[in-house]
Amino acid sequence: MKYFYFFLLNILTINALGDLRVPDLSIKLGSERNTYSRTEVIQLNVTFTNLTEHTSSITLPGTKNAGKRMLYLAYYVADSNDFYTNIHTESREMNMDTSILGQVYWKNLDAHKSVSIPLFLNDTNNFRTKNAAHHALPNLPNGTYKVVVWYAPFDEPYVDYIFGKINPFRDSDDDFSTHKIYLEEQTASNYFELILTDNPKIPKWISTSHCPKNCKLCKASDNSHWSKVKKIISKQTDHTSKYKKEKTDTSWCQPHRNIVWISPPPDAILSSLPAYTQNSIIFRNQKGYHYFFITWQLGRIYRFRTIAVKILYATSHLNLSITSSNSNYKKLTALKLTP
C-alpha cells in the first residue's frame, strides 16, 4: 500500500510542476560595490529583462512625481539559519515637488533584452525633484542587510494594455493568450547584499582608452563647465560634412568616471526630416548629481535649395538634380538641466 501512495505522490508532484509558469520578466537589483557608508550617496541599478520569446513593453518610473511609487525598497536582516526578517519597507506614497507634472515611461523590450535604470539613496539635493533619487536610506546601524526592490506597475493608467495580471491562483483572465508580459500585483527582485560600514572599500577608477586620466569630458564635468561638456559631446557626434560619419568618435557614451547613467534612446521617432531624439544623462562631481536632457537633430532639409529647385522648375521646367536633404545629419542641439 505504501508503494501505491508513493507512486500517487510522485504523479501529483509532476502535475504540480507542470502547472508552474516561467516568469515573463526578470528584475535584478545590483550595484558597482556592496560596501558603503551610511552618509554617502548609494547608487543601485535595477535591470529588467524580457524572458519571453516576443517583443513586449514595460513601464518605467521616468519622471513620475505623484501618487504611488512604481519601485520601492525593502530591507531585511538574515540570521544564522538564513531566516529573513523585514526591518524596513519604503512607503509607496510619494512626496515630491509637483510644480511640473511628471510622467511614467514605456519601454519596448525585444525577447531576452534588458534595460537598466538607477536608484539613488541619500541624494538629498535631488530627493524632492528626481524620481530616481526619491529614496532615503533608513536609519540603520552598521551591518549587513539584504535589500529587495518591488515593482508595482498596476496603479498606472493604461497599464492593462501591456501587462496581464496573474491572480492568486497563478492564472490569468485571458489564459495567457496574448503577447503581454504577465505579472503578479507586485514583483520582487533578487536580494542584494548591502554592507554599511564606517570604512567602505571604494574602488579607484581604472583609466580606459575612452576615459584616460586626462579625460576632457570628465574634467569639464568636474568643474561644472556644462557648455564645454556640450561642445565635447557635440564634436563627437556631429555627422555634417565637417565631421564625417565614419570618423565620428563616440567615446562620450562609453563608461566614464563622471557619467553614472545614460538612458537608451526613444523606441520610435518621427520619420520625416528633420526628426529629433533625446537621451537622459546623469553626471556626478564633487557638487553632487546633475540630471540633463540631450536633444539631437536627425536629418536636415536644405530649404533654400528646395525653393531654388521649385522656382527653376516653375520658370524654365529645368529638373535639376540638387541634393535638398541629408538623412545622415546628426547634431546635438541642446544640453539642458532637467527641472
C-alpha positions in Angstrom: 0.0 0.0 0.0 2.8 2.4 0.8 4.2 1.9 -2.7 0.8 3.0 -4.1 0.9 6.2 -2.0 4.5 6.8 -3.0 3.5 6.5 -6.7 0.5 8.7 -6.3 2.6 11.4 -4.5 5.1 11.4 -7.4 2.3 11.8 -10.0 0.8 14.7 -8.1 4.2 16.3 -7.8 4.8 16.0 -11.6 1.4 17.6 -12.3 2.1 20.4 -9.9 5.4 21.2 -11.5 3.7 21.1 -14.9 1.5 24.0 -13.8 4.4 26.2 -12.8 4.8 29.0 -15.4 8.2 30.5 -16.2 8.3 34.2 -15.2 7.9 36.7 -18.1 10.1 39.4 -16.5 13.3 39.2 -14.5 14.2 42.1 -12.1 17.8 42.2 -10.9 19.0 44.7 -8.2 22.7 45.4 -8.1 25.4 48.0 -7.6 29.1 48.5 -8.5 30.0 47.5 -4.9 28.4 46.1 -1.8 30.1 48.2 0.9 29.0 51.8 1.6 29.0 54.3 4.4 25.7 55.5 5.8 26.3 59.0 4.7 27.4 58.6 1.0 25.1 58.5 -2.0 24.5 54.9 -2.9 23.7 54.0 -6.5 21.6 50.9 -7.0 20.9 49.6 -10.5 17.6 47.9 -11.4 17.8 45.7 -14.6 14.6 44.5 -16.3 14.9 41.5 -18.7 12.2 40.3 -21.0 12.2 36.5 -20.6 9.5 35.9 -23.2 10.1 34.9 -26.9 8.5 38.1 -28.2 8.8 41.8 -28.0 6.8 43.3 -25.2 6.6 46.7 -23.4 7.1 47.6 -19.7 6.6 50.7 -17.7 9.4 52.6 -16.0 9.1 55.3 -13.3 10.5 58.0 -15.6 9.8 61.5 -14.1 6.7 60.3 -12.1 6.4 62.6 -9.1 2.9 62.0 -7.7 0.8 59.0 -6.5 2.4 55.7 -5.6 5.9 54.6 -6.2 6.4 52.1 -9.0 9.6 50.9 -7.4 10.1 50.7 -3.7 12.8 49.1 -1.5 12.5 46.7 1.4 15.3 45.9 3.9 15.9 42.6 5.6 18.4 41.0 8.1 19.2 37.3 7.9 20.1 35.2 11.0 22.4 32.2 11.2 19.6 29.9 9.9 19.1 32.1 6.8 15.8 33.3 8.1 14.9 36.8 6.8 13.2 39.5 8.9 11.9 42.6 7.3 13.1 45.7 9.2 12.0 48.5 6.9 9.9 49.0 3.8 9.6 52.2 1.9 6.2 53.9 1.9 4.7 53.8 -1.5 3.3 57.3 -1.2 5.4 59.8 -3.0 6.2 63.3 -1.5 7.8 65.1 -4.4 7.8 68.6 -5.9 4.8 68.6 -8.3 5.2 72.1 -9.7 6.0 70.3 -13.0 3.9 67.2 -13.8 6.0 64.1 -14.3 5.1 61.0 -16.3 6.0 57.3 -16.5 7.9 55.9 -19.5 7.0 53.0 -21.7 9.9 50.9 -23.0 9.8 48.2 -25.6 12.0 45.2 -24.9 12.8 42.6 -27.5 12.9 38.9 -26.4 15.6 38.4 -23.8 16.8 42.0 -24.0 17.3 44.2 -20.9 17.1 47.8 -19.8 18.7 49.3 -16.6 17.8 52.3 -14.5 19.4 53.8 -11.4 18.1 54.4 -7.9 19.9 56.7 -5.5 19.9 56.6 -1.7 20.9 59.7 0.3 20.9 62.1 -2.6 19.3 64.8 -0.6 19.8 67.5 -3.2 17.5 65.7 -5.7 15.3 63.8 -3.3 12.2 66.0 -3.9 12.7 66.7 -7.6 14.0 63.5 -9.2 12.2 60.2 -9.2 15.4 58.1 -9.2 16.7 60.0 -6.1 13.4 59.8 -4.2 14.7 57.1 -1.9 16.2 57.6 1.6 18.4 55.1 3.3 16.6 54.2 6.6 18.3 54.9 9.9 20.2 51.6 10.2 23.3 50.8 12.2 26.4 49.5 10.5 25.8 45.9 9.4 24.9 43.6 6.6 21.4 43.9 5.1 19.5 42.2 2.3 17.7 44.6 0.0 15.0 43.8 -2.5 13.2 46.2 -4.9 9.5 45.7 -5.5 8.0 46.5 -8.9 4.3 47.6 -8.7 3.1 49.0 -12.1 -0.6 48.2 -12.0 -1.5 51.6 -10.4 -0.6 53.4 -13.6 -3.2 54.3 -16.3 -3.4 52.2 -19.4 -1.1 49.6 -18.0 -3.6 46.8 -18.8 -2.5 47.3 -22.5 1.0 46.0 -21.8 0.7 43.8 -18.7 -1.5 40.9 -17.9 -2.2 40.3 -14.2 -1.7 36.9 -12.6 -4.2 36.1 -9.9 -3.6 34.4 -6.6 -4.4 31.0 -8.2 -1.4 31.6 -10.7 -3.8 32.1 -13.6 -4.9 35.0 -15.8 -8.3 36.1 -17.1 -7.3 35.6 -20.7 -5.5 32.3 -20.1 -2.1 33.8 -21.1 -3.3 34.1 -24.7 -1.7 37.5 -25.6 1.9 38.8 -26.1 1.7 40.8 -22.9 4.0 40.4 -20.0 2.2 38.6 -17.2 3.0 39.7 -13.6 1.6 39.4 -10.2 0.3 42.5 -8.5 3.8 43.2 -7.2 7.0 41.5 -8.4 10.2 41.3 -6.3 13.8 41.4 -7.4 16.7 39.3 -6.1 18.2 40.1 -2.7 21.1 42.5 -2.9 23.6 42.4 0.0 24.3 45.9 1.3 27.1 46.3 3.9 27.1 49.5 5.9 30.4 50.4 7.5 32.4 53.5 8.5 35.3 52.4 6.3 33.8 51.3 2.9 36.1 50.0 0.2 35.9 52.5 -2.6 37.5 51.1 -5.9 39.6 53.5 -7.9 38.6 54.4 -11.4 40.7 52.5 -13.9 41.6 54.6 -16.9 40.5 53.4 -20.3 41.0 54.5 -23.9 37.7 56.3 -23.8 38.3 57.8 -20.4 42.0 58.3 -19.7 43.5 60.2 -16.7 43.3 63.5 -18.6 39.8 62.9 -19.9 38.5 66.2 -21.2 34.8 65.3 -20.7 35.3 64.3 -17.1 37.5 67.3 -16.3 34.8 69.6 -17.7 32.1 68.0 -15.7 34.3 68.1 -12.6 34.3 71.8 -12.9 30.6 72.0 -13.9 31.5 73.6 -17.2 28.4 72.3 -18.9 28.8 74.4 -22.0 32.2 72.8 -22.5 30.7 69.4 -21.9 28.1 70.1 -24.7 30.9 71.1 -27.1 32.9 67.9 -26.5 29.8 65.7 -27.0 28.7 67.7 -30.0 32.1 67.4 -31.7 32.0 63.6 -31.2 28.5 63.2 -32.7 28.2 65.8 -35.5 27.6 64.0 -38.8 27.9 67.0 -41.0 30.4 67.3 -43.8 32.9 68.7 -41.4 32.9 65.6 -39.2 32.4 62.6 -41.4 30.1 59.9 -40.1 32.6 57.1 -40.4 35.2 59.0 -38.4 33.0 60.2 -35.6 34.3 59.4 -32.1 31.6 58.1 -29.8 33.7 57.8 -26.6 31.3 60.1 -24.7 28.7 57.3 -24.5 31.3 54.7 -23.2 31.8 54.3 -19.4 33.2 57.4 -17.9 34.3 58.3 -14.3 31.7 61.1 -14.0 28.8 59.7 -16.0 26.7 57.4 -13.9 23.9 56.7 -16.3 22.8 57.3 -19.9 19.3 56.4 -20.9 18.5 54.4 -24.0 17.1 56.4 -26.9 13.3 56.5 -27.6 11.8 53.5 -29.2 10.4 55.5 -32.1 10.7 59.0 -33.6 9.1 60.8 -36.5 10.2 59.5 -39.9 10.0 63.0 -41.5 13.1 65.2 -41.7 14.3 66.8 -39.6 13.4 64.5 -36.6 14.5 64.8 -33.0 15.5 62.4 -30.4 17.0 62.6 -26.9 18.8 60.9 -24.1 18.8 61.5 -20.3 22.2 61.6 -18.8 23.4 61.9 -15.1 26.7 63.4 -14.3 28.5 63.1 -10.9 31.1 65.5 -9.4 32.0 67.0 -6.1 28.9 69.1 -6.0 26.5 66.2 -6.4 24.5 64.5 -9.1 23.3 66.5 -12.2 20.5 65.5 -14.5 20.4 66.6 -18.1 18.5 66.1 -21.3 20.4 65.8 -24.5 18.5 66.6 -27.7 19.7 65.6 -31.1 18.5 66.7 -34.6 18.5 63.8 -37.1 18.4 64.7 -40.7 18.4 68.1 -42.4 16.4 69.8 -45.1 18.2 72.5 -47.2 15.3 74.8 -47.6 16.9 77.4 -49.9 18.0 74.6 -52.3 14.5 73.2 -52.2 13.0 76.6 -53.0 15.5 77.2 -55.8 14.7 73.9 -57.5 11.0 74.6 -57.4 11.4 78.2 -58.8 13.7 76.9 -61.6 11.2 74.2 -62.5 8.3 76.6 -62.4 10.0 79.1 -64.7 12.0 77.0 -67.1 10.9 73.4 -66.5 14.5 72.5 -65.6 14.6 69.5 -63.3 18.0 69.9 -61.6 19.5 67.1 -59.5 20.4 69.1 -56.4 20.6 67.4 -53.0 18.0 69.1 -50.9 18.2 66.9 -47.8 20.8 64.9 -45.7 19.5 61.9 -43.8 22.9 61.2 -42.2 23.0 64.6 -40.5 23.1 64.3 -36.7 23.8 67.3 -34.4 23.4 68.0 -30.7 21.0 70.9 -30.4 20.6 71.2 -26.6 22.1 70.0 -23.3 19.8 71.2 -20.6 19.5 70.6 -16.9 16.2 68.8 -16.1 14.0 70.9 -13.8 
